[in-house]
Amino acid sequence: MTGVTRGIEEGATETREDGTRVLHYLLHLPQPVENVWAAVATPEGLRGWLAAAEVFEPRLGGAVTFRGIGSGRITAWDVERIAEYTVEGRGRIRFHLEPARPTGTTVRFTHESPRDEDPGWRRRFEHLLAYVEGTP
């Protein structure tokens, strides 16, 4: 891991032969899985730290539209475990949740993108941490 800040570990960045950039993060959140799931897989939660989900069909293949980010589909969906969104022109973002021992949640996050730019995930994850810490 290349950098650790308050529960956010930035992993290696790789560039595939086709030019796809893959970012990895490991997040350690003090909240139970159900609270973290609500933050990464519901319109209310996503609006609290990432972007308003103007369209959100919570199922595999469901449509999603994030204000300021774009539209796409839910490409993996396993309630309280995996939420993956593939957004046109932005790539695939995946949240894999695991219960942490003794408490909390570990999130294995991956972003595969055709763009060679920093989408600001560290800042966004700082907002996520603040959001879940404020969740009852």
RAJO-V367136 format. One line per field, one symbol per residue. ss: DSSP state (a for helix, b for strand, c for the rest). phi: phi as a letter, one per 20 degrees, with the letter a starting at -180 (. if undefined). burial: 1 if it has 9 or more other ideal C-beta (glycine too) atoms within 8 Angstrom, else 0. A space follows every 50 residues. Layout:
# RAJO-V367136
ss = ???
phi = ???
burial = ???
This chain:
# RAJO-V367136
ss = ccbbbccbbbbbbbbcccccbbbbbbbbbcccaaaaaaaaccaaaaaaac ccbbbbccccccbbbbcccbbbbbbbbbcccbbbbbbcccbbbbbbbbbc ccccbbbbbbbbbcccccccaaaaaaaaaaaaaccc
phi = .ebcbknddeefdccfgenfeddcccdddfefgfffggfdccgfffffbd afefcbdfagnffccdgndqdacedbbcgmcccccddgmdnddcddecfe debncddedccdcfedbefmfgffffffgffffeef
burial = 00000001111000000001111111111011101111111100111011 10100100000111110001111111100001111110011111111111 000111111110101000101101111111110010
